[in-house]
Amino acid sequence: MMGAAGGERRRRDWKKSIKNLAPTSSSSLPHFSPISSLDDGCLMHIFSFLSPSPDRYNTALVCHRWRYLACHPRLWLRVDRSVKDLEEPGVFPSIETAVSAARPGDTILIAAGGSHFASNIQIDKPLCLVGGGDIPDETTLLCCRGSDSALECISSCKLMNLTVRAELGCCLLHRSGRLTIDGCILLCESNPLDYLSCPIVSTAGATGLEVLASSTCKNKNGSNNSVAVSETRIEGGAKAVLTNGDLALQRVRAIYARACVYFWFDVDHK
């Protein structure tokens, strides 16, 4: 009897040990994400590939660590006229100085409130300019009379959540590269010389272009020449877009809101 009882006990112990070796259900394991094991440098490098809005904004909502990394000066340059300590890394008093200091692929966050003066600022490297307000009206780039444009895009550039206001001339002068305008307001002031004003002027495609079978336009350095506009309010001027060369207005859509009209269109190879 003792031998039988001992054998039964050993069988129970063996079954218990086998049960302990069985895979545990995922619901009983503590939550662990492999990406959390990466160091800060790797995470910031991953975040740099995300679009500033809404993807990088959303990463800042995950946890305190991700918020710190998503808002790190290495990922954002800031334009803030109210900052007194200009030695703070990544903070600049004007858009022109921020563009000059930026590296290709950087994102410049322009603080909301007041007007930031922008006069013939050349963007000759791929950059993204984002308004820091909740809506485009809270971040205004003002191009004073006597300037050809607020921004002159020689390389690919993306503008988001900004208001660009021109007293005379054009808001944006597109010379080459791909210009993307998303959720912005382009406004030309009303005056007797309206025929000289256009919110967007594109001279890309006038010279040095090769026509491709894919109906895109490339310049000599191989970059696409085009303008893409989405969910943008355009007011004033002789016409919304003035083109020169091989580019033309295409795929136009408009939605009439209560007080304004929002446009979606492309300026691409004819």
N, C-alpha and C positions, 0 to 999 in steps of 0.2 A: 504493500500500500504506500509506503514511504517513497519507493522508487517511482510509482505511478504519479504520486503528487508532485515529486520533484520534476518529472518529465513534463507534466502539465504546466508547472510554473515556468520552466525553461521555454516552452512553446509560447506562452503569453509574453514573456520578456522579448523573445525573438520577433513576434508580431509587432510589439510596441516599438522596437528599434527600427524595424522596416518602415513603420508608419512615420517615424520621426525623420527618416531619410527621404520621404516622398516630397515632391515639389510643393512649396507653399503657395497658396493662391495669391494673386497680385493684390487683392483687396486687403490682405493681412500684412503686407509689407509696407514699411514706411515709404512715403513719397520721395522719389529720387529721380532727378533728371540728369542725364549724362552731360548736358551743356553746362550745368552748374559746377561741374568739376573743372572746367576750363579756367585758366587764370585771366586776370583783368585785361591783359594785352590781347589775348586771343578773342575775348568777347568784344572788345572795342573794334578789332579788325573786322569781325563779322557784322557788327552794327554799322560800320562805315558803308557797307553795300546796300543797306536799307534806304528806301526813299525817306526824306525828312518827315513828310506828312503823307499818310498817317502812321506809317510803320514805325519810324523811330520814336514818334510821340507815344505810340502804344507800348513800346518796350519799356519806357520810363514808368509805366503804371504797374509793372509786374512786381517789383520789390525795391527796397531801398538801394541795394547794390546795383541793380540794373538802371535805376534812375540816375545814380551817380555816374555810371559809365555812359549812358545814353546822352547825358548833358555835359560830358567832359569837353573841355576846350579843344582837345584833339579832334573832335568830331564837328564842333561848331565854332565859327568865328562870330563874334557879336558886335553889332554897331549900336552903341548906346551913348547918347550925348550927355546923359546925366551922370555917368561914371566919372568921378574926380581922379581916381587912382588909375592913370593910364598905363601903369606898369603891370597891371593885372593881365596875365597871359590870355591872349585870344580876344581882347576887348579893344575896340577902336572907336574914335570919336566921329568918324565919317565913313560913308560908303566907299569913297575913293581910296582911303588908306586901307580899308579892309580888303578891297579887291586887289590892291597892289601887293599886300602881304600874303594873300591866299595862295595856296598850292592847287594845281589842277585836281579837280574832283571835290574841293572843299565846299561846305555849306555855310552861308553867311546868314545869320539870324538878325533881322533888323528890328530894333525895339519899337514897340507901339507907342503912340502919343506924339503929337506934334508933326512937323514936316521935316524930312531929311532932304537937303538940297542935293540935286544930282544934275550935273551939267557936262555933257559930252564925255561921260565915263566910259572908257574902252574896256571891254571884257574880252581879253585875248587868250583865255584858258577856260576849260570846262568848269563852270561853277553853277551853284544853285543858290538863289536869293529867296529867302522866306520871310514874310511878315510875321512879327511876333504877336500880333493881336488876335482876337477871336474871329474878327471879320476883316476884309480888306480895307475898309474905311479907316481902321485904326492905325494903319501904317502907310504914310503917304510919302512918295518921292516927288519932289517939286522941281520941275525944269523951268527956270526963269527965261524971260524974253531975251533973245539974243543968242541963245544956244540952239544948235541944230537938233539935239535930242537929249533925253535924260540918260539913256544907256545906248551905247553903240556896241553891238555884238559881232565880234570877229571870230569867235569860237562858239562851240555849243554852250547853251545856257538855258537854265530853267528858272522861271519866276513863279512864285506861289503866294497867294494871300496878300497881294500888294495893290495899292492904288498908285498909279503913275499919272501925274497931272502936268500938262505942258501948257504954258501961257501962249506960246507961238512956236510953230515947228512941229516936230513929231515926238511922241512919247518914247518909241523904241525904233532904233535904226538897225536893221538886220543886214549885215554885209556877207557873212558866210557862217557855215555850221548849222546846227539844228537848234532853233529857238522854240522852247516850249513855254506856253503861258497858260497857267491853270488857276482858276478861281481868283482872277484879278479884276481890277477896274482900270480902264484906260480912258482918260478924259482930256480932251482938248478944249481950252477955254473959248467961249464965244467972243468973237471980235470981228471988226470989219474985214480982217485979212484971213477969214476962215479958209479961203481957197489955198492958202499956203500951209495949212495944218492937216496932218494925218496922224491918227494914233499909231499906226504901224507903217513903216516904209521899208521895203525889202529891195536891195540892189544886188542880192546874191544871184548868180547865174548870168551876169552880164558878160563876164570874160573868163577865160581859162577853165571852161567846163567841158566835161565829157558826158555825152548822153548814154545811159545804160539801158539795157533791154528791160530791166525791172521798173522802168518809168520813175527812176529817182535821178537826182542830179548830184554829181560829185565834182569837187574842185580838184586841183592838182595834188593836194596832200591827201586825197582820198576820203574826206569827211563829207557827210550828206549835207546838202543845203536845203532847208525846208523850215516852215513855221507851222506849229500845231497849237491851236487855241481851243480851250475847253472851258465852259462855264464862266465866261468872262463878259463883263459889261463894257460896252464901248460907246462913248458919247462924244459928239462934237467933231469938227474937222470937215473937210470937203468929202472925204470917203474914209471908210474904216481901214482899208489897206491899199497902199500904192505899191505896185510891183514894177520891177525893171528886169530885163533879161529874159531868161527862160522859165521863170516861175510865174504861176498864176493861181488865183483863188479857186479852191475846189472844195467839194463836200460840205457845203454850208448848211447849218441847221440853226434855228433860232427858237427860243422859248420866250413868250411874252409873259412876264410877271406882272404884278399889280402896278408897279411904278416904273419898270424898266424892262429892257430886253437883254437876254443872255445869249451869247453866240458860241457856237462850236464850228470851227472850220480849219482847213489846212491850206497852206501856200506851198505848192510843190511843183515839180516839173510838169509842163503842159502835156 
